Amino acid sequence: MNNYYNEMKKEKTFSRIEQTLLSHSNTKYLYLVKSAKIAQNISVIALMGMSCGNVLCDSYLDMAERDDPELYKSLLNIKIDYEDVFNTRKLARALEEKKYDVVCFDSMRIETLQTCMIKELISLIHSYGARVAVGNTYMTQFLCKPTDYGADVVYEDIGIYSASALSSGVIYTNDDGVARRIELLRRMFGGQMDFADRYALNKSVMMLPFHMGTRSKNIKFLAERIKFMPGVEEFKFSENKYMTPYVLRFKLKGGFNPTLVFMEKLRYSNLEKDLPIGSDKTFVTANYDNEIRLYAGVDNPNTIRLDIELILKNIYKQ
């Protein structure tokens, strides 16, 4: 009886997570795996038909091959090159010079916060006969659906949005043959997610549609107002017709000192600093180049706006 109850409990948890993710992805197949790295590797190998070949990755992408290139190449016999995929001229030149089986890139580069014109990028890659694997961790299916624009496989790390900070990957595809290979590879890699991990993800996945939708609205509200505030310069918000990231960046007039004062004064505001990327609170960071990054959360954007405006008025004596 206990075994039957446990199996039913597992099936209920599995279906909740997968139903929520599938309902927003417009794809036929979804696979949960133990880590984002496994999801990435399985996606690329499945697209290549589980055989040797050439892969072109975005130069900002952290492939497993960079961690241990000799093992990666000897085990899988896959040759990987790197190029600035977001630069269509460089991408086209690379595809003309060499035959690639798969091109792999992220929909948003977290290092530079750049987004891509994903539909045009995928069409260009397909025109050269290559298949496309898109990492969509920072946008998720709730803000961007690469499969709608022709991506063959999409993989994400949904663990970063979990309070338990699990490393949990998810793979989406519409291709029947690729789906069969993904299932086989998931078993070969031992990448199937166990019940405990799924159970820990359950609550965070249920809340993802609300969180991501609210973040998108909040960042638009803040972007329209922050760019006109005192001292703000080099304001950047990488929204395009295919996606709206929940992050903006800017610098302050005067460089290091105003930036330092701004960050110090945030300790007394409603903003949090140095939180995980998956946090549901608005938080802000500053890098070595004095660039300030604001990641929108689900908290009241008007309160955030008032905090930032008061701090900047105080700094610039307005």
C-alpha positions in Angstrom: 0.0 0.0 0.0 2.8 2.4 0.9 4.6 1.6 -2.4 1.4 2.3 -4.3 0.9 5.6 -2.5 4.5 6.7 -3.1 4.2 5.9 -6.8 1.0 7.9 -7.1 2.7 10.8 -5.2 5.6 10.7 -7.7 3.4 10.7 -10.7 1.4 13.6 -9.3 4.5 15.7 -8.7 6.0 14.8 -12.1 2.8 15.8 -14.0 2.5 19.1 -12.2 6.0 20.2 -13.1 5.9 19.0 -16.7 2.4 20.2 -17.3 3.3 23.7 -16.1 6.4 23.9 -18.3 4.9 22.3 -21.4 1.8 24.5 -21.2 4.0 27.5 -21.8 6.5 26.1 -24.2 4.4 25.0 -27.2 6.5 21.9 -27.6 5.7 18.2 -27.9 8.5 16.8 -25.7 10.0 17.8 -22.4 12.7 16.0 -20.4 13.9 16.9 -16.9 17.6 16.0 -16.1 19.8 16.3 -13.1 21.8 19.3 -14.2 22.0 22.1 -16.8 25.4 20.8 -18.0 23.9 17.4 -18.7 21.0 19.1 -20.5 23.4 21.0 -22.7 25.5 18.0 -23.6 22.5 15.8 -24.3 21.0 18.4 -26.5 24.1 18.8 -28.7 24.8 15.1 -29.0 21.1 14.3 -29.8 21.1 16.8 -32.6 24.2 15.3 -34.1 22.5 11.9 -34.3 24.8 10.5 -31.6 27.8 10.6 -34.0 31.0 12.6 -34.4 30.9 16.0 -36.1 31.5 19.7 -35.8 29.8 22.1 -33.4 30.0 25.9 -33.5 29.3 27.5 -30.1 28.9 31.2 -29.2 32.2 32.5 -27.8 30.4 33.5 -24.5 29.0 30.0 -24.0 30.5 27.8 -21.2 30.6 24.3 -22.8 31.8 21.3 -20.9 34.6 21.0 -23.5 36.3 24.0 -22.0 36.5 22.3 -18.6 38.2 19.1 -19.9 38.8 19.3 -23.7 40.8 16.1 -24.1 38.2 14.0 -22.3 35.3 15.6 -24.2 36.9 15.1 -27.6 38.1 11.6 -27.0 34.9 10.4 -25.4 32.5 12.0 -27.9 34.8 12.7 -30.9 33.1 16.1 -31.3 35.1 19.1 -32.5 34.0 22.4 -31.1 34.8 25.9 -32.5 33.8 29.2 -30.9 32.6 32.4 -32.7 30.6 35.5 -31.9 27.3 34.0 -33.0 25.3 37.3 -32.3 27.4 38.9 -35.1 25.7 37.7 -38.2 28.6 38.5 -40.5 31.1 36.5 -38.5 28.6 33.7 -38.1 27.9 33.5 -41.8 31.6 33.6 -42.6 32.2 30.7 -40.1 29.4 28.7 -41.6 30.7 29.2 -45.1 34.3 28.2 -44.2 33.4 25.0 -42.4 30.5 22.5 -42.4 28.9 22.5 -38.9 26.3 20.0 -37.7 25.1 22.0 -34.8 25.2 25.7 -33.7 24.8 26.4 -30.0 24.1 29.7 -28.3 22.2 31.4 -25.4 19.2 33.6 -26.1 20.7 36.1 -23.7 24.3 36.5 -22.7 24.3 37.0 -18.9 27.9 38.4 -19.0 27.0 41.3 -21.3 23.1 41.2 -21.0 22.9 41.1 -24.8 19.8 39.6 -26.4 19.7 38.3 -30.0 17.2 38.6 -32.9 16.6 35.0 -32.5 14.3 34.3 -35.4 16.7 35.8 -37.9 19.7 34.0 -36.3 18.0 30.6 -36.4 16.9 31.1 -40.1 20.5 32.0 -41.0 21.9 28.9 -39.3 19.3 26.6 -40.9 20.1 28.1 -44.4 23.6 26.5 -44.0 22.2 23.1 -43.1 23.1 23.2 -39.4 20.7 22.5 -36.5 20.2 24.8 -33.6 20.5 24.3 -29.8 19.5 27.3 -27.7 20.2 27.8 -24.1 17.3 29.7 -22.6 18.0 29.8 -18.9 17.8 33.5 -18.2 14.7 34.1 -20.4 12.8 30.8 -19.7 9.9 29.7 -21.8 7.7 32.3 -20.1 9.6 35.2 -21.8 11.0 33.7 -24.9 10.1 30.5 -26.8 12.9 29.6 -29.2 11.1 26.6 -30.6 8.5 29.0 -32.0 11.2 30.6 -34.1 12.6 27.3 -35.4 15.1 26.1 -32.7 15.6 22.3 -32.9 16.3 21.9 -29.2 16.1 24.3 -26.2 17.7 23.6 -22.8 17.4 25.5 -19.6 18.6 25.5 -16.0 15.4 25.8 -14.0 17.2 24.9 -10.8 18.5 28.5 -10.4 14.9 29.6 -9.8 14.5 27.2 -7.0 14.9 28.2 -3.3 16.9 25.0 -2.8 19.4 26.1 -5.5 19.3 22.8 -7.3 21.1 22.3 -10.6 18.2 21.0 -12.6 18.0 21.0 -16.4 15.1 20.8 -18.8 15.2 20.0 -22.5 12.4 20.9 -25.0 12.0 19.7 -28.6 9.4 19.1 -31.3 11.4 16.6 -33.3 10.4 12.9 -32.8 13.8 11.5 -33.7 15.7 13.9 -31.5 13.3 13.2 -28.7 14.0 9.4 -28.9 17.7 10.1 -28.8 17.4 12.5 -25.8 15.5 9.8 -23.9 18.3 7.2 -24.6 21.1 9.7 -23.8 19.3 10.7 -20.5 19.5 7.0 -19.5 23.1 6.6 -20.6 24.3 9.7 -18.8 22.3 8.8 -15.7 20.7 12.2 -16.0 17.1 11.3 -14.9 16.0 13.5 -12.1 15.0 11.7 -8.9 11.8 12.2 -6.9 13.5 14.3 -4.2 14.8 16.8 -6.7 11.5 17.0 -8.5 9.6 17.5 -5.3 12.0 20.4 -4.3 11.4 22.0 -7.7 7.7 21.7 -7.6 6.8 24.9 -5.8 9.2 27.1 -7.6 8.1 25.8 -11.0 4.5 26.4 -10.1 5.3 30.1 -9.4 7.5 30.7 -12.5 4.7 31.9 -14.8 3.7 34.6 -12.2 7.3 35.5 -11.4 8.6 35.9 -14.9 5.5 37.8 -16.1 5.7 40.2 -13.2 9.4 40.7 -13.7 8.9 41.6 -17.4 6.2 44.2 -16.5 8.3 45.7 -13.7 11.5 46.0 -15.7 9.6 47.9 -18.4 8.2 50.3 -15.8 11.6 50.9 -14.2 13.4 51.3 -17.6 11.0 54.1 -18.7 11.8 56.1 -15.6 15.4 55.3 -14.6 16.8 56.5 -17.9 15.6 60.1 -17.2 16.9 60.2 -13.6 19.8 62.6 -12.5 23.3 61.4 -13.3 22.2 58.3 -15.4 24.2 57.8 -18.6 25.0 54.9 -20.9 21.6 53.5 -20.2 21.0 50.1 -21.8 17.9 47.9 -22.0 18.2 45.0 -24.4 14.5 44.5 -25.2 13.6 43.4 -28.8 10.5 42.1 -30.5 11.3 38.5 -29.5 12.1 38.9 -25.8 12.1 41.3 -22.8 14.9 40.5 -20.3 14.3 41.4 -16.7 17.5 43.3 -16.3 18.8 46.8 -17.3 22.2 48.5 -16.9 23.5 52.0 -16.6 26.4 54.1 -15.4 26.5 57.2 -13.3 28.0 60.5 -14.3 31.3 60.9 -12.4 32.4 57.3 -12.5 33.6 55.4 -9.4 32.7 57.8 -6.5 29.0 58.3 -7.4 28.7 54.6 -8.1 30.3 53.7 -4.7 28.0 56.1 -2.9 25.0 54.8 -4.7 25.7 51.2 -3.8 26.4 52.1 -0.2 23.1 54.0 0.1 21.2 51.0 -1.2 21.8 49.3 2.1 19.1 51.6 3.5 16.7 51.1 0.7 14.3 48.3 -0.3 16.8 46.9 -2.8 18.9 43.8 -2.0 22.4 43.2 -3.2 24.3 40.1 -4.4 21.3 37.8 -4.4 21.1 34.7 -6.7 19.9 35.3 -10.2 16.8 33.3 -9.4 15.7 35.5 -6.5 12.2 36.9 -6.6 13.4 40.2 -5.1 14.7 43.2 -7.1 18.5 43.4 -6.6 21.4 45.4 -8.0 25.1 44.8 -8.6 28.0 47.0 -9.9 31.0 45.7 -11.8 34.6 46.8 -12.1 33.7 49.1 -15.0 31.3 51.0 -12.7 28.3 49.6 -14.6 25.2 49.2 -12.4 22.9 46.3 -13.2 19.3 46.1 -11.9 17.5 42.8 -12.0 13.7 43.2 -11.6 11.9 41.1 -9.0 8.2 40.8 -8.1 8.3 43.5 -5.5 6.5 46.9 -6.0 8.4 48.7 -8.8 7.2 52.1 -7.7 8.9 51.7 -4.4 12.1 50.8 -6.2 11.8 53.8 -8.4 11.3 56.1 -5.5 14.4 54.7 -3.7 16.6 55.1 -6.7 15.3 58.5 -7.5 15.9 59.8 -3.9 19.4 58.4 -3.8 20.4 59.9 -7.1 18.9 63.3 -6.3 20.9 63.3 -3.1 24.1 62.4 -4.9 23.7 65.0 -7.5 22.1 67.6 -5.1 18.8 68.0 -7.0 
